Amino acid sequence: MQSFVDPQKYKSIFNGFSVTINEDGVRGLAKGWAPTFIGYSMQGLCKFGFYEVFKILYGNMLGEENAYLWRTSLYLAASASAEFFADIALAPMEAAKVRIQTQPGYANTLRQALPKMFAEEGIWAFYKGVAPLWMRQIPYTMMKFACFERTVEALYKYVVPKPRSECTKGEQLVVTFVAGYIAGVFCAIVSHPADSVVSVLNKEKGSSASQVLMRLGFKGVWKGLFARIIMIGTLTALQWFIYDSVKVYFRLPRPPPPEMPESLKKKLGLTE
């Protein structure tokens, strides 16, 4: 709302909260909750699920030693592949969410928005934002997973005073949350310009991503970054925390941070 509906009216994140509550009550803050809930549930399912699949697949293709040496590239490739499919699942709900939130009077609920959008533009209404969504989400997810994996590794190596194997489940989950928040801050910064373009593109008919980008300019694409850092930082931390907690609860495999294979240690002369 701050960035694209009426920048003069919604001057800052705190002013935006105040204006929205005064005009629409607390319910105004929950506008668009249904497509957000459904869309990001579907996206999360594909993102985390396919990441695990592609990480194992690409790791096996590289072999144990190369998978360790090139682990950051492995995280980047696996997360990019997963997000490609996740965004196809997200796109229709994201388009509906943006219409509900940024076009006053267009629709108040998902049930109102979907048939109206289909009647106006057909199936294209739901997927015209998928390319800019890839532009936003793929760099975001690459940063999210790679930064998280390497931050966890660094925390156990340099910050946590004992090995992961000696930490309680609760202590491990705290590390997960902290690493998730750090990753989320970087995610927000990397993906914000494309997020700005997607928001305008889904609101307007007949505009292309390049036209919107030129119109917004360098300063325009960074509007609302502070709000996005708070939202994405907290969201990413909670996503990783919940994901890891579910694994703990159901006793699913939770591999420790990668260690150099013994065969590689011998090659590098690190063992006797």
DODOLO-220235 format. One line per 10 residues: number of its first residue (from 0); their letters; for each residue y, x, z of C-alpha. Coordinates in Angstrom, 2 decimals, padded with zeros to 5 digits. Last residue first. Layout:
NUM) a) Y/X/Z ~ ...;
//
This chain:
271) etlglkkkls) -038.70/048.34/008.96 ~ -036.53/045.40/008.06 ~ -033.08/045.26/006.46 ~ -034.10/047.44/003.51 ~ -032.57/045.08/000.93 ~ -035.96/044.40/-000.65 ~ -037.54/043.97/002.77 ~ -034.87/041.48/003.85 ~ -035.40/039.59/000.59 ~ -039.12/039.19/001.27;
261) epmepppprp) -038.36/038.07/004.84 ~ -036.21/035.22/003.54 ~ -032.56/035.25/004.71 ~ -031.90/032.32/007.00 ~ -030.76/028.83/006.09 ~ -029.13/026.62/008.72 ~ -031.85/024.64/010.56 ~ -033.90/021.99/008.70 ~ -033.66/018.47/010.14 ~ -036.93/016.72/009.27;
251) lrfyvkvsdy) -037.02/013.06/010.38 ~ -037.64/012.21/014.02 ~ -036.51/008.60/013.53 ~ -033.78/008.95/016.17 ~ -032.85/012.52/015.20 ~ -032.61/011.66/011.50 ~ -030.51/008.61/012.35 ~ -028.25/010.82/014.47 ~ -027.83/013.27/011.55 ~ -026.64/010.50/009.21;
241) ifwqlatltg) -024.47/008.97/011.92 ~ -022.77/012.31/012.69 ~ -022.43/013.23/009.00 ~ -020.81/009.91/008.18 ~ -018.70/009.97/011.36 ~ -017.22/013.38/010.49 ~ -016.60/012.28/006.91 ~ -014.84/009.09/008.00 ~ -012.69/010.85/010.60 ~ -011.51/013.50/008.13;
231) imiiraflgk) -011.25/010.95/005.31 ~ -009.01/008.56/007.25 ~ -006.78/011.12/008.97 ~ -006.50/013.21/005.77 ~ -005.84/010.07/003.69 ~ -002.98/008.93/005.93 ~ -001.37/012.37/005.64 ~ -001.87/012.44/001.85 ~ -000.01/009.16/001.26 ~ 002.01/010.48/-001.67;
221) wvgkfglrml) 000.46/013.59/-003.24 ~ 000.08/012.13/-006.76 ~ 003.78/011.23/-006.84 ~ 005.07/014.76/-006.24 ~ 003.25/016.24/-009.25 ~ 004.17/013.43/-011.65 ~ 003.37/009.74/-011.22 ~ 004.16/008.85/-014.84 ~ 002.25/011.77/-016.34 ~ -000.83/011.02/-014.22;
211) vqsassgkek) -000.70/007.30/-015.09 ~ -000.56/008.06/-018.81 ~ -003.41/010.60/-018.54 ~ -005.62/008.12/-016.65 ~ -005.07/005.41/-019.25 ~ -003.14/002.17/-018.79 ~ -004.14/-001.14/-020.41 ~ -004.13/-003.29/-017.27 ~ -002.73/-001.97/-014.01 ~ -004.18/-002.09/-010.49;
201) nlvsvvsdap) -007.39/-000.19/-011.27 ~ -005.40/002.59/-012.92 ~ -002.87/002.85/-010.09 ~ -005.58/003.35/-007.45 ~ -007.62/005.67/-009.67 ~ -004.59/007.92/-010.32 ~ -003.80/008.27/-006.61 ~ -007.45/009.03/-005.85 ~ -007.35/011.76/-008.52 ~ -004.45/013.45/-006.72;
191) hsviacfvga) -006.14/013.02/-003.30 ~ -009.56/014.56/-004.03 ~ -009.05/018.19/-003.02 ~ -006.80/017.46/-000.03 ~ -009.03/014.73/001.39 ~ -012.18/016.81/000.98 ~ -010.63/019.78/002.80 ~ -009.88/017.58/005.81 ~ -013.34/016.01/005.61 ~ -015.14/019.37/005.73;
181) iygavftvvl) -013.43/020.19/009.03 ~ -014.34/016.72/010.34 ~ -018.00/017.08/009.30 ~ -018.30/020.53/010.89 ~ -016.99/019.10/014.17 ~ -019.36/016.10/014.02 ~ -022.44/018.19/013.14 ~ -021.66/020.68/015.92 ~ -021.46/017.75/018.36 ~ -024.79/016.48/016.99;
171) qegktcesrp) -026.43/019.84/017.74 ~ -025.14/019.69/021.31 ~ -026.64/016.22/021.75 ~ -030.00/017.30/020.32 ~ -030.06/020.13/022.86 ~ -029.38/023.68/021.70 ~ -032.07/026.36/022.04 ~ -033.28/026.07/018.43 ~ -029.66/026.21/017.27 ~ -029.30/029.73/018.68;
161) kpvvykylae) -026.90/030.25/021.61 ~ -023.16/030.83/022.14 ~ -022.05/028.35/019.45 ~ -018.98/029.89/017.77 ~ -019.91/032.73/015.37 ~ -023.37/032.12/013.89 ~ -023.95/028.49/014.88 ~ -020.43/027.56/013.81 ~ -020.67/029.58/010.58 ~ -023.88/027.86/009.40;
151) vtrefcafkm) -022.47/024.44/010.27 ~ -019.31/025.36/008.35 ~ -021.38/026.53/005.33 ~ -023.29/023.24/005.12 ~ -020.19/021.10/005.73 ~ -018.06/022.97/003.18 ~ -020.80/022.67/000.54 ~ -021.44/018.98/001.27 ~ -017.88/017.67/001.49 ~ -016.38/020.08/-001.05;
141) mtypiqrmwl) -018.89/019.04/-003.72 ~ -018.40/015.44/-002.61 ~ -014.62/015.54/-003.07 ~ -014.86/017.45/-006.37 ~ -017.28/014.73/-007.60 ~ -015.34/011.85/-006.03 ~ -011.92/012.11/-007.60 ~ -012.65/013.12/-011.19 ~ -015.83/010.99/-011.10 ~ -013.66/008.06/-010.02;
131) pavgkyfawi) -011.29/008.97/-012.86 ~ -014.26/008.43/-015.21 ~ -015.53/005.30/-013.38 ~ -012.18/003.46/-013.42 ~ -012.85/001.41/-016.55 ~ -016.20/000.43/-015.00 ~ -015.59/-002.91/-013.28 ~ -012.97/-004.32/-015.65 ~ -015.10/-003.14/-018.60 ~ -017.67/-005.85/-017.74;
121) geeafmkpla) -015.30/-008.50/-019.09 ~ -011.52/-008.04/-019.01 ~ -009.93/-011.29/-017.79 ~ -012.98/-013.46/-017.04 ~ -014.80/-010.54/-015.39 ~ -011.80/-009.79/-013.16 ~ -011.49/-013.43/-012.09 ~ -015.23/-013.73/-011.45 ~ -015.19/-010.62/-009.17 ~ -011.90/-011.23/-007.30;
111) qrltnaygpq) -012.51/-014.67/-005.76 ~ -015.91/-013.81/-004.27 ~ -014.54/-010.45/-003.12 ~ -011.86/-012.19/-001.08 ~ -008.09/-012.62/-001.03 ~ -007.42/-012.53/-004.76 ~ -004.46/-011.76/-007.04 ~ -001.76/-012.94/-004.61 ~ -000.55/-009.46/-003.72 ~ -002.01/-006.85/-006.09;
101) tqirvkaaem) -002.70/-003.65/-004.11 ~ -005.44/-004.59/-001.63 ~ -007.43/-007.21/-003.56 ~ -007.16/-005.39/-006.90 ~ -008.04/-002.03/-005.30 ~ -011.11/-003.50/-003.61 ~ -012.37/-005.13/-006.82 ~ -012.19/-001.84/-008.75 ~ -013.90/000.02/-005.88 ~ -016.67/-002.60/-005.80;
91) palaidaffe) -017.41/-002.21/-009.52 ~ -017.22/001.64/-009.38 ~ -019.50/002.34/-006.39 ~ -022.96/002.28/-008.01 ~ -021.80/004.37/-010.98 ~ -020.08/006.58/-008.45 ~ -023.36/007.36/-006.66 ~ -024.99/008.52/-009.90 ~ -022.46/011.29/-010.57 ~ -022.21/011.91/-006.82;
81) asasaalyls) -025.82/013.11/-006.61 ~ -025.41/015.61/-009.45 ~ -022.18/016.98/-007.93 ~ -023.86/017.29/-004.51 ~ -026.85/019.21/-005.89 ~ -024.68/021.57/-007.97 ~ -022.26/022.36/-005.14 ~ -024.98/022.85/-002.52 ~ -026.91/025.17/-004.88 ~ -023.73/027.09/-005.69;
71) trwlyaneeg) -023.24/027.63/-001.95 ~ -026.92/028.62/-001.59 ~ -026.83/031.29/-004.30 ~ -028.39/034.09/-002.22 ~ -030.63/031.68/-000.32 ~ -031.83/029.71/-003.35 ~ -032.19/033.04/-005.17 ~ -034.69/034.28/-002.58 ~ -036.73/031.07/-002.26 ~ -036.99/030.24/-005.98;
61) lmngylikfv) -034.24/028.97/-008.26 ~ -036.15/025.96/-009.63 ~ -037.47/025.11/-006.16 ~ -033.91/025.12/-004.80 ~ -032.73/022.96/-007.71 ~ -035.31/020.26/-006.91 ~ -034.96/020.53/-003.11 ~ -031.16/020.26/-003.28 ~ -031.44/017.56/-005.98 ~ -033.58/015.29/-003.79;
51) eyfgfkclgq) -031.56/015.78/-000.59 ~ -028.35/015.15/-002.52 ~ -029.93/012.08/-004.17 ~ -030.34/010.37/-000.80 ~ -026.98/011.38/000.64 ~ -024.94/010.27/-002.38 ~ -027.13/007.36/-003.54 ~ -027.23/005.61/-000.15 ~ -023.61/006.53/000.52 ~ -022.50/004.97/-002.78;
41) msygiftpaw) -024.34/001.75/-002.08 ~ -022.88/001.56/001.43 ~ -019.49/002.57/000.01 ~ -019.45/-000.33/-002.40 ~ -020.80/-002.99/-000.01 ~ -018.48/-002.18/002.90 ~ -015.39/-001.47/000.78 ~ -016.07/-004.51/-001.42 ~ -016.23/-006.64/001.78 ~ -013.34/-005.04/003.72;
31) gkalgrvgde) -010.73/-005.75/001.04 ~ -008.10/-006.88/003.51 ~ -009.02/-005.70/007.00 ~ -005.51/-004.53/007.93 ~ -004.10/-007.92/006.92 ~ -006.44/-009.60/009.41 ~ -004.41/-008.01/012.24 ~ -001.53/-010.31/011.33 ~ -000.41/-010.89/007.76 ~ 003.35/-010.25/007.79;
21) nitvsfgnfi) 003.95/-008.57/011.16 ~ 000.59/-006.76/011.05 ~ 001.28/-005.40/007.55 ~ 004.83/-004.31/008.42 ~ 003.70/-002.47/011.57 ~ 000.75/-000.72/009.94 ~ 002.93/000.37/007.02 ~ 005.62/001.67/009.38 ~ 002.97/003.86/010.98 ~ 001.65/005.14/007.62;
11) skykqpdvfs) 005.14/005.70/006.27 ~ 007.82/003.93/004.20 ~ 005.88/000.79/003.35 ~ 008.78/-001.32/002.02 ~ 010.36/001.37/-000.11 ~ 006.98/002.62/-001.37 ~ 006.06/-000.89/-002.56 ~ 002.59/-001.39/-004.03 ~ 001.62/002.19/-004.97 ~ 001.87/004.78/-002.22;
1) qm) 002.35/002.83/000.98 ~ 000.00/000.00/000.00;
//
